[in-house]
Amino acid sequence: MIYDVIVVGGGHAGTEAAFACSKKGHKTLLITGNIKNVSSLPCNPSIGGSAKGIVVREIAALGGLMGNIADQTHFQIKMLNRVKGPAVRSLRAQVDKIEYPKKMLAALEKQPNLEIKESIVEDLIIKHQKVLGVILNDGTSIVSKNVILTTGTYLKSDILIGSKRQRSGPSNEKPSLYLSENLKKYGFEIIRLKTGTPPRLKKDSIDYSKTKAEKGDNEILTFSFTNKSYYQIDEQESCYLLYTNEKTHQLILDNLNKSSMYGGLNDITGVGPRYCPSIEDKIVRFRDKEKHQLFLEPESKYSDEIYLQGFSTSMPIEIQEKMVHSLSGLEKAVIIKYAYAIEYDAIQPTQLRPTLETKLIENLWTAGQINGTSGYEEAAAQGLIAGINASLKMEGKEPLILKRNEAYIGVLIDDLVTKGTYEPYRLLTSRAEYRLLLRHDNADIRLKKYGYQVGLIPETDYQKFRIKEKNIFELNNILKAIKIKEKGNETLYNLLKRNENNIFSFSHYFDKEYSKEVLEQIEINIKYEGYIKKTIREVEKMLKNETKKIPNNIDYNKIKNLASEARQKLNKVRPTSIGQAMRISGVNPVDIFVITIYLKKEYHND
């Protein structure tokens, strides 16, 4: 059998890619090492977080699965940064570590055009720089028109604890032993990265009276736009806040040479995540801090495990015991699973097109941690885009490339393919220069039309969305039309610009009832109108540079007066526009000027 698409890896990137391709009618095969681990949560038991929660909303707006499954399986949810501006608000949910993958697998198993096979891919079938299928570890060849690699942290992965190194994937799963070597053989630059996970503790061995309970929000919240609730507000489970102390810090400093990262192993080359460091890194880098914040997070209603958020380590087991027991409330805590670091191979993402197709091999796509990212949400977003674009290419249609002003997903992919990375990349609000436009509340306004156009949003859902759009337009005009005599004949629209007023107190002026989502979005747009208009002007300048295309066949070696670093970077990234070229580190304004003059002269490009 010849498949349209083979997706390699059943993590968050793989499931979204396989779902998108199969839903669009393409014969899809998902190959994963262990079917029970499809969309598993090997690290933290949560979906969302700062910036990441907005990405999950964007996935939902495009027609992906993550938001909907998270809504069905979480046991606590809250809106982060609620007291700050709307640009940084995002959802974070504690999801059930057992229920989430179970629900995701059930959704995939009932999806037409999708098969799931348990095996490990070790090589690709390549002919004339074009992928034609995969080769399994037992030598079996499977033919397909496209291959999407979503191998996560399984490429030549090693588990690191103290002075011990074990060739293994997360949770002692089988790693892929040869695929990264074969990718290197095909010309890919392979980088070595590292991440880690903290210990898991037994629930009833913790003294919660010495910690602070952290509850979910007192209102119904959802990632998906159906607004369907699967939980009771007062039945949400609590997380618990605690801190490291002087004893913890001294224990770590006294035993630093026993950590895999600090002397326990001398052959580590992988670079760890800057924004999610191990507890050893925190103590070493921030020695002036008296304490560091930690959280106790339940992993499932059906398990006895508590996740110790913020306490990732690669210390030996006996030192981990002492470290945990030094924490207030955990003096008698029982460790069910010990912490470890994991080192793995990835590809340098500048070898990808903005569609996530590789530049070296046609019809080969990559998504997720193989592209140097960290996090379930970043992986799922890439998987969805890779699946969409592989499908669109087969259909002879233009690809879906989200711009930096349209989505955090656009920021994520542009950063990867333009700047590359040599450490696990994590999406942050600070990476998005137009974040006031990329809010939690307007993800559907920004992206649902794309989800509908590519065929992942059903007609009924899209028509509901069009009604929401119509209501926003309608109410906006009503606010501009109604004037209040008692307020100096001022319009409701202008009154809403004042901090002391909110749109809900004006609802008695409206002839019909509008949804909470419509009211909130209008209020944000009005209160931040000046800032939004300023941001839009900045976007317009950026888009002018994006329209200045750079031909694929341009020879940077022929352009005189280019700095040598710029020439090297431009040859590597091969930007498609002046806008993208401007974002390459090492390419300076003078280099952009030189390229622009060359394009006018040689290509008559204005």
C-alpha positions as CSV (number, residue, x, y, z in Angstrom):
1,M,0.0,0.0,0.0
2,I,1.2,3.5,-0.8
3,Y,0.2,6.1,1.8
4,D,-0.2,9.8,1.2
5,V,1.5,10.6,4.5
6,I,3.5,8.7,7.1
7,V,3.8,10.5,10.4
8,V,6.7,9.2,12.5
9,G,6.2,9.6,16.2
10,G,3.0,9.7,18.3
11,G,3.6,12.6,20.6
12,H,1.8,16.0,20.5
13,A,3.3,17.0,17.1
14,G,2.6,13.6,15.6
15,T,-1.0,13.3,16.7
16,E,-1.9,16.8,15.3
17,A,-0.1,16.1,12.0
18,A,-1.8,12.7,11.6
19,F,-5.2,14.2,12.5
20,A,-4.9,17.1,10.1
21,C,-3.8,15.0,7.1
22,S,-6.4,12.3,7.7
23,K,-9.2,14.8,8.3
24,K,-8.3,16.4,5.0
25,G,-8.9,13.1,3.3
26,H,-5.4,11.8,2.8
27,K,-4.4,8.2,3.5
28,T,-2.3,8.5,6.6
29,L,-0.2,6.1,8.7
30,L,1.0,7.1,12.2
31,I,4.0,5.0,13.3
32,T,4.8,5.2,17.0
33,G,7.0,3.1,19.3
34,N,4.2,2.4,21.9
35,I,0.6,3.0,21.1
36,K,-0.2,3.4,24.8
37,N,2.1,6.5,24.8
38,V,0.3,8.4,22.1
39,S,0.1,12.1,23.2
40,S,1.6,11.1,26.6
41,L,2.7,13.8,29.1
42,P,6.2,12.5,30.0
43,C,7.0,15.7,31.9
44,N,4.6,18.2,33.5
45,P,0.9,17.3,33.8
46,S,-0.3,20.6,32.3
47,I,-1.4,22.2,29.1
48,G,-1.0,25.9,28.5
49,G,0.9,28.5,30.5
50,S,2.3,31.9,29.6
51,A,2.1,32.3,25.8
52,K,1.6,28.5,25.5
53,G,-2.1,28.8,26.5
54,I,-2.6,31.2,23.6
55,V,-1.0,28.7,21.3
56,V,-3.5,26.0,22.4
57,R,-6.3,28.5,21.6
58,E,-4.7,29.0,18.1
59,I,-4.5,25.3,17.6
60,A,-8.3,25.1,18.4
61,A,-9.1,28.0,16.1
62,L,-7.3,26.2,13.2
63,G,-9.2,22.9,13.9
64,G,-6.6,21.0,15.9
65,L,-7.2,18.6,18.8
66,M,-5.2,19.7,21.8
67,G,-7.5,22.3,23.2
68,N,-10.6,20.1,23.0
69,I,-8.9,17.1,24.6
70,A,-7.5,19.4,27.4
71,D,-11.0,20.7,28.0
72,Q,-12.3,17.2,28.5
73,T,-9.5,16.0,30.8
74,H,-8.3,18.7,33.1
75,F,-9.1,18.9,36.8
76,Q,-8.0,22.5,37.3
77,I,-7.8,25.5,35.1
78,K,-6.9,29.2,35.6
79,M,-6.2,32.3,33.6
80,L,-2.6,33.5,34.2
81,N,-1.7,37.2,34.4
82,R,-5.3,38.2,34.9
83,V,-4.3,41.4,36.7
84,K,-2.0,42.4,33.9
85,G,-2.9,43.6,30.4
86,P,-4.8,41.3,27.9
87,A,-1.8,40.8,25.8
88,V,-0.2,38.4,28.3
89,R,-3.3,36.6,29.7
90,S,-3.4,32.9,28.9
91,L,-4.9,29.7,30.2
92,R,-3.1,26.9,32.1
93,A,-4.8,23.6,32.9
94,Q,-3.7,20.7,35.1
95,V,-4.7,17.8,32.9
96,D,-5.2,14.2,33.9
97,K,-2.1,12.4,32.8
98,I,-4.0,9.1,32.3
99,E,-7.2,10.5,30.7
100,Y,-5.5,12.9,28.2
101,P,-3.6,10.3,26.1
102,K,-6.6,7.9,26.4
103,K,-9.0,10.5,25.0
104,M,-6.5,11.5,22.3
105,L,-6.0,7.9,21.1
106,A,-9.7,7.4,21.0
107,A,-10.1,10.5,18.8
108,L,-7.4,9.2,16.4
109,E,-8.7,5.6,16.3
110,K,-12.2,6.7,15.1
111,Q,-10.7,9.1,12.5
112,P,-11.3,8.0,8.9
113,N,-8.2,7.6,6.6
114,L,-5.9,7.1,9.6
115,E,-4.0,3.9,10.6
116,I,-1.8,3.5,13.6
117,K,1.2,1.1,13.6
118,E,3.5,0.2,16.5
119,S,7.1,0.2,15.3
120,I,10.3,2.3,15.2
121,V,11.5,4.0,12.0
122,E,15.3,3.9,11.6
123,D,15.8,5.2,8.0
124,L,14.1,6.9,5.1
125,I,13.7,5.9,1.5
126,I,15.3,8.7,-0.5
127,K,15.7,9.0,-4.3
128,H,16.9,12.1,-6.1
129,Q,16.6,14.2,-2.9
130,K,12.9,13.2,-2.5
131,V,11.4,11.1,0.2
132,L,9.5,8.0,-0.9
133,G,8.8,6.3,2.4
134,V,10.4,4.9,5.6
135,I,12.4,1.8,6.7
136,L,11.5,0.2,10.0
137,N,13.9,-1.3,12.5
138,D,13.0,-4.8,11.3
139,G,13.9,-3.8,7.7
140,T,10.4,-3.4,6.5
141,S,9.9,-0.6,3.9
142,I,6.7,1.4,3.7
143,V,6.1,3.7,0.8
144,S,4.4,7.1,1.0
145,K,4.3,10.4,-0.8
146,N,5.2,12.4,2.3
147,V,6.9,11.8,5.6
148,I,6.5,14.0,8.7
149,L,9.1,13.3,11.4
150,T,7.9,14.1,14.9
151,T,10.3,12.0,16.9
152,G,10.4,14.2,20.1
153,T,13.2,13.3,22.4
154,Y,13.7,9.8,21.1
155,L,16.6,10.3,18.6
156,K,19.7,8.6,20.2
157,S,18.3,9.6,23.6
158,D,20.1,9.0,26.8
159,I,18.7,9.1,30.4
160,L,21.2,10.8,32.8
161,I,21.2,10.3,36.5
162,G,24.4,11.2,38.5
163,S,27.3,9.3,36.8
164,K,25.0,6.9,35.0
165,R,24.1,7.1,31.3
166,Q,21.4,4.8,29.8
167,R,20.4,4.7,26.2
168,S,16.6,5.1,26.5
169,G,13.7,7.3,25.7
170,P,11.5,9.0,28.3
171,S,10.1,6.6,30.9
172,N,12.4,3.8,29.7
173,E,10.8,3.6,26.3
174,K,12.8,2.4,23.3
175,P,14.8,5.2,21.5
176,S,15.4,5.5,17.8
177,L,19.0,4.4,17.5
178,Y,19.9,5.2,13.9
179,L,17.5,7.7,12.4
180,S,19.5,10.8,13.4
181,E,22.7,9.2,12.0
182,N,20.9,8.6,8.7
183,L,19.6,12.2,8.7
184,K,23.2,13.3,9.1
185,K,24.1,11.1,6.2
186,Y,21.5,12.9,4.1
187,G,23.2,16.2,4.8
188,F,21.3,17.5,7.9
189,E,23.1,19.4,10.6
190,I,22.3,17.5,13.9
191,I,22.4,19.3,17.2
192,R,22.5,17.7,20.7
193,L,20.0,19.1,23.2
194,K,19.1,18.3,26.8
195,T,16.0,18.6,29.1
196,G,14.9,17.1,32.3
197,T,12.1,16.1,34.6
198,P,11.6,16.3,38.4
199,P,10.8,13.5,40.9
200,R,7.2,12.2,41.4
201,L,6.0,11.9,45.0
202,K,3.4,9.8,46.8
203,K,0.3,11.9,47.5
204,D,-0.4,10.8,51.1
205,S,3.3,11.1,52.2
206,I,3.1,14.9,52.0
207,D,2.3,17.3,54.8
208,Y,0.1,19.8,52.9
209,S,-0.4,22.0,56.0
210,K,3.1,23.4,55.4
211,T,2.3,24.4,51.9
212,K,-0.1,27.0,50.3
213,A,-3.1,25.7,48.3
214,E,-3.4,27.1,44.8
215,K,-7.0,26.7,43.5
216,G,-8.5,26.9,40.0
217,D,-10.4,30.0,38.9
218,N,-14.0,30.5,40.0
219,E,-15.5,30.6,36.5
220,I,-15.9,28.2,33.6
221,L,-12.9,28.5,31.2
222,T,-12.2,26.6,28.0
223,F,-9.4,26.4,25.4
224,S,-11.8,25.4,22.6
225,F,-14.4,27.8,21.2
226,T,-17.4,25.5,21.8
227,N,-17.4,26.8,25.4
228,K,-18.6,23.3,26.4
229,S,-17.8,22.6,30.1
230,Y,-16.8,19.2,31.3
231,Y,-16.2,20.1,35.0
232,Q,-17.7,21.6,38.1
233,I,-15.9,24.8,39.4
234,D,-16.1,23.7,43.0
235,E,-14.7,20.2,42.2
236,Q,-11.4,21.3,40.9
237,E,-8.3,19.9,42.6
238,S,-5.7,22.1,44.2
239,C,-2.0,22.5,43.5
240,Y,0.3,23.5,46.4
241,L,3.0,26.1,46.6
242,L,6.2,25.6,48.5
243,Y,9.8,26.9,48.4
244,T,13.4,25.7,48.5
245,N,15.5,26.8,51.6
246,E,19.0,27.3,52.7
247,K,19.4,23.6,53.6
248,T,18.3,22.6,50.0
249,H,20.7,25.0,48.4
250,Q,23.7,23.8,50.5
251,L,22.9,20.2,49.8
252,I,23.0,21.0,46.0
253,L,26.2,23.0,46.2
254,D,27.9,20.4,48.4
255,N,27.1,17.6,45.8
256,L,27.2,19.6,42.6
257,N,30.0,17.4,41.2
258,K,27.7,14.4,41.4
259,S,25.1,15.9,39.1
260,S,25.3,14.6,35.6
261,M,25.4,18.2,34.4
262,Y,28.2,19.4,36.7
263,G,30.8,16.6,36.7
264,G,28.9,13.4,37.2
265,L,29.3,12.8,33.5
266,N,32.1,14.3,31.4
267,D,30.8,13.5,27.9
268,I,27.6,15.6,27.9
269,T,27.3,17.9,24.9
270,G,23.6,18.7,24.9
271,V,22.5,22.2,25.8
272,G,19.7,22.6,28.3
273,P,16.6,24.9,28.3
274,R,17.4,28.4,29.3
275,Y,13.9,29.2,30.5
276,C,13.2,25.9,32.3
277,P,16.5,25.2,34.1
278,S,17.3,22.4,36.5
279,I,17.3,23.2,40.2
280,E,21.1,22.9,40.1
281,D,21.2,25.6,37.4
282,K,18.9,27.8,39.5
283,I,21.1,27.5,42.6
284,V,24.3,28.1,40.7
285,R,23.1,31.0,38.5
286,F,21.1,32.8,41.2
287,R,23.2,32.2,44.4
288,D,21.9,35.5,45.8
289,K,18.3,34.1,46.0
290,E,17.3,32.7,49.4
291,K,14.5,30.5,48.0
292,H,13.0,29.3,44.7
293,Q,9.3,28.7,44.1
294,L,8.1,25.1,43.6
295,F,4.6,23.6,43.0
296,L,3.1,20.2,43.9
297,E,0.8,19.2,41.0
298,P,-1.4,16.1,41.0
299,E,-0.8,14.0,37.9
300,S,-4.1,12.1,37.7
301,K,-7.3,11.3,39.6
302,Y,-6.4,7.7,39.0
303,S,-2.8,7.7,40.3
304,D,-1.0,8.4,43.5
305,E,1.7,10.6,42.0
306,I,2.5,14.3,42.6
307,Y,4.7,16.2,40.2
308,L,7.3,18.5,42.0
309,Q,7.2,21.4,39.5
310,G,10.5,23.4,39.4
311,F,12.7,20.6,40.9
312,S,14.2,19.1,37.7
313,T,17.5,17.5,38.5
314,S,20.1,14.9,37.4
315,M,21.5,14.2,40.9
316,P,22.1,10.6,42.0
317,I,19.1,8.9,43.7
318,E,20.6,9.2,47.2
319,I,21.1,12.9,46.9
320,Q,17.6,13.4,45.4
321,E,16.2,11.8,48.5
322,K,18.0,14.3,50.8
323,M,17.1,17.2,48.5
324,V,13.4,16.4,48.6
325,H,13.3,15.8,52.3
326,S,14.9,19.2,52.9
327,L,11.8,20.9,51.7
328,S,9.1,22.0,54.2
329,G,6.2,19.6,54.0
330,L,8.2,16.9,52.2
331,E,10.3,15.7,55.2
332,K,8.7,12.3,54.9
333,A,7.8,12.3,51.3
334,V,8.1,9.0,49.4
335,I,9.6,9.3,45.9
336,I,7.8,7.1,43.4
337,K,9.9,8.1,40.4
338,Y,13.2,9.7,40.5
339,A,14.2,12.8,38.4
340,Y,16.5,12.5,35.4
341,A,17.9,14.5,32.5
342,I,17.6,13.3,29.0
343,E,20.0,14.1,26.1
344,Y,18.8,13.7,22.5
345,D,19.4,14.6,18.9
346,A,17.6,17.3,16.9
347,I,18.0,19.1,13.6
348,Q,19.1,22.7,13.2
349,P,15.7,24.2,12.2
350,T,17.2,26.8,9.7
351,Q,17.2,23.7,7.4
352,L,13.4,24.1,7.1
353,R,11.2,26.2,4.9
354,P,8.5,28.3,6.6
355,T,6.0,25.4,5.7
356,L,8.2,23.0,7.8
357,E,9.2,21.1,4.8
358,T,13.0,20.4,4.8
359,K,15.1,22.3,2.3
360,L,17.3,19.2,1.7
361,I,14.7,16.5,1.0
362,E,11.5,17.2,-0.9
363,N,8.2,16.1,0.8
364,L,10.0,15.5,4.1
365,W,8.6,17.5,7.0
366,T,9.6,17.9,10.6
367,A,7.7,19.1,13.7
368,G,8.1,19.3,17.4
369,Q,11.2,18.7,19.5
370,I,13.2,17.4,16.6
371,N,13.1,21.0,15.5
372,G,14.8,22.1,18.7
373,T,11.7,23.3,20.6
374,S,10.5,22.4,24.1
375,G,7.0,22.0,25.3
376,Y,3.8,20.1,24.3
377,E,2.1,23.2,22.9
378,E,5.0,24.2,20.6
379,A,5.1,20.6,19.3
380,A,1.4,20.4,18.7
381,A,1.4,23.7,16.8
382,Q,4.2,22.6,14.5
383,G,2.6,19.2,13.9
384,L,-0.7,20.8,12.9
385,I,1.1,23.2,10.5
386,A,3.2,20.4,9.0
387,G,0.2,18.3,8.5
388,I,-1.8,21.1,6.9
389,N,1.0,22.1,4.6
390,A,1.8,18.5,3.5
391,S,-1.8,18.1,2.6
392,L,-2.1,21.4,0.8
393,K,1.0,20.6,-1.3
394,M,-0.6,17.3,-2.4
395,E,-3.7,19.2,-3.3
396,G,-1.7,21.7,-5.4
397,K,-2.7,24.6,-3.1
398,E,-0.8,27.5,-1.6
399,P,0.7,26.7,1.8
400,L,-0.5,28.1,5.1
401,I,2.3,30.3,6.5
402,L,1.1,32.4,9.5
403,K,2.8,35.8,9.8
404,R,4.2,37.2,13.1
405,N,1.3,39.5,13.4
406,E,-1.3,36.7,13.0
407,A,-0.3,34.1,15.5
408,Y,2.1,33.0,18.1
409,I,2.5,29.9,15.9
410,G,3.8,32.3,13.2
411,V,6.3,33.8,15.7
412,L,7.4,30.3,16.7
413,I,8.0,28.9,13.2
414,D,9.6,32.2,11.9
415,D,12.0,32.2,14.8
416,L,13.0,28.6,14.2
417,V,13.5,28.7,10.4
418,T,15.0,32.2,10.5
419,K,17.2,32.3,13.6
420,G,17.6,28.6,14.4
421,T,18.5,27.5,17.9
422,Y,21.2,25.7,19.8
423,E,19.2,25.2,22.9
424,P,15.6,24.0,23.5
425,Y,13.4,26.9,22.2
426,R,10.5,27.9,24.4
427,L,7.8,30.3,23.3
428,L,7.5,33.5,25.5
429,T,5.2,36.5,25.2
430,S,8.4,38.6,24.9
431,R,9.3,36.9,21.6
432,A,6.1,38.3,20.0
433,E,6.6,42.0,19.1
434,Y,2.9,42.3,18.1
435,R,1.5,40.5,21.2
436,L,-1.2,43.0,21.8
437,L,-2.8,41.7,18.6
438,L,-2.1,38.0,19.5
439,R,-4.4,37.7,22.5
440,H,-6.2,34.8,24.1
441,D,-9.6,36.4,23.4
442,N,-9.3,36.9,19.7
443,A,-7.6,33.7,18.5
444,D,-10.7,32.6,16.6
445,I,-11.0,36.1,15.0
446,R,-7.4,35.8,13.8
447,L,-7.3,32.2,12.7
448,K,-10.7,30.5,12.3
449,K,-11.0,31.6,8.6
450,Y,-7.8,29.7,7.9
451,G,-9.0,26.6,9.7
452,Y,-12.2,26.7,7.6
453,Q,-10.3,27.3,4.3
454,V,-8.0,24.4,4.8
455,G,-10.9,22.1,5.7
456,L,-10.4,21.5,9.4
457,I,-13.3,23.6,10.7
458,P,-16.8,22.2,10.0
459,E,-19.4,24.4,8.3
460,T,-21.6,24.5,11.4
461,D,-18.8,25.7,13.6
462,Y,-17.8,28.3,11.0
463,Q,-21.3,29.7,10.7
464,K,-21.5,30.1,14.5
465,F,-18.2,31.9,14.3
466,R,-19.6,34.2,11.6
467,I,-22.5,35.1,13.9
468,K,-20.0,36.0,16.6
469,E,-18.1,38.3,14.1
470,K,-21.5,39.9,13.1
471,N,-22.4,40.5,16.7
472,I,-19.0,42.2,17.4
473,F,-19.5,44.5,14.4
474,E,-23.1,45.2,15.3
475,L,-22.4,46.0,19.0
476,N,-19.5,48.1,18.1
477,N,-21.7,50.4,16.0
478,I,-24.4,50.4,18.8
479,L,-21.8,51.7,21.3
480,K,-20.8,54.5,18.9
481,A,-24.5,55.4,18.3
482,I,-25.8,55.6,21.8
483,K,-25.2,58.8,23.7
484,I,-25.7,59.4,27.4
485,K,-27.1,62.8,28.3
486,E,-26.0,62.5,32.0
487,K,-22.4,62.0,30.8
488,G,-22.3,65.1,28.6
489,N,-23.9,63.5,25.6
490,E,-20.9,61.2,25.4
491,T,-21.2,57.9,23.5
492,L,-21.0,54.6,25.2
493,Y,-18.0,53.9,23.0
494,N,-16.0,56.8,24.4
495,L,-17.2,56.2,28.0
496,L,-15.8,52.7,27.8
497,K,-12.3,54.1,27.2
498,R,-12.4,55.2,30.9
499,N,-10.9,52.7,33.3
500,E,-13.8,53.0,35.8
501,N,-16.4,51.8,33.2
502,N,-16.9,48.3,32.0
503,I,-19.1,47.0,29.2
504,F,-21.2,44.7,31.4
505,S,-22.6,47.7,33.3
506,F,-23.9,49.1,29.9
507,S,-25.7,45.9,28.9
508,H,-29.2,47.3,29.8
509,Y,-28.8,49.7,26.8
510,F,-28.7,46.8,24.3
511,D,-31.8,45.4,22.6
512,K,-30.5,41.9,22.8
513,E,-28.1,39.8,24.9
514,Y,-24.5,39.3,23.7
515,S,-22.2,36.6,24.8
516,K,-19.5,37.2,27.4
517,E,-16.8,36.6,24.7
518,V,-18.2,39.3,22.4
519,L,-18.5,41.8,25.3
520,E,-15.0,41.2,26.6
521,Q,-13.4,41.4,23.1
522,I,-15.1,44.7,22.3
523,E,-14.1,46.2,25.7
524,I,-10.4,45.2,25.1
525,N,-10.5,46.6,21.6
526,I,-11.9,49.9,22.8
527,K,-9.8,50.4,26.0
528,Y,-6.6,49.6,24.1
529,E,-7.6,51.2,20.8
530,G,-4.7,53.7,20.8
531,Y,-2.0,51.0,21.4
532,I,-3.7,48.6,18.9
533,K,-3.6,51.3,16.2
534,K,0.0,52.0,16.9
535,T,0.8,48.3,16.7
536,I,-1.1,48.0,13.4
537,R,1.0,50.8,11.9
538,E,4.2,48.8,12.9
539,V,2.7,45.7,11.3
540,E,2.1,47.6,8.1
541,K,5.8,48.6,7.9
542,M,6.8,45.0,8.5
543,L,4.4,43.6,5.9
544,K,5.9,46.0,3.3
545,N,9.2,44.2,3.8
546,E,7.5,40.8,3.7
547,T,6.2,41.7,0.2
548,K,9.7,42.4,-1.1
549,K,10.4,38.9,-2.2
550,I,13.9,37.4,-2.7
551,P,14.2,35.0,-5.6
552,N,15.1,31.4,-4.8
553,N,18.0,31.4,-7.2
554,I,19.8,34.5,-5.8
555,D,23.6,34.0,-5.4
556,Y,24.7,35.9,-2.4
557,N,28.3,35.2,-3.3
558,K,27.9,37.6,-6.3
559,I,26.7,40.5,-4.1
560,K,29.6,42.8,-3.5
561,N,30.0,44.6,-0.1
562,L,28.1,42.1,1.9
563,A,29.7,41.3,5.3
564,S,31.1,37.8,5.4
565,E,28.9,36.8,8.4
566,A,25.8,38.1,6.6
567,R,26.7,36.2,3.4
568,Q,27.2,33.0,5.4
569,K,23.9,33.4,7.3
570,L,21.9,34.3,4.2
571,N,23.3,31.3,2.3
572,K,22.3,29.1,5.2
573,V,18.8,30.4,5.8
574,R,17.9,31.4,2.3
575,P,15.2,34.0,3.3
576,T,12.2,34.4,1.1
577,S,11.7,38.1,1.7
578,I,13.6,41.2,2.8
579,G,11.5,41.1,6.0
580,Q,12.8,37.6,6.9
581,A,16.4,38.6,6.0
582,M,16.1,41.5,8.4
583,R,15.4,39.1,11.3
584,I,18.4,36.9,10.7
585,S,21.0,37.5,13.5
586,G,24.2,38.7,12.0
587,V,22.5,40.4,9.0
588,N,22.8,44.2,9.7
589,P,20.9,47.2,8.2
590,V,23.8,47.9,5.8
591,D,23.6,44.4,4.5
592,I,19.9,44.8,3.9
593,F,20.6,48.0,2.0
594,V,23.1,46.2,-0.2
595,I,20.7,43.4,-1.0
596,T,17.9,45.8,-1.8
597,I,20.1,47.7,-4.3
598,Y,21.2,44.4,-5.8
599,L,17.6,43.2,-6.3
600,K,16.7,46.5,-8.0
601,K,19.6,46.2,-10.3
602,E,19.6,42.5,-11.2
603,Y,15.9,41.6,-10.8
604,H,14.2,45.1,-11.2
605,N,12.7,44.4,-7.7
606,D,11.3,47.5,-6.2
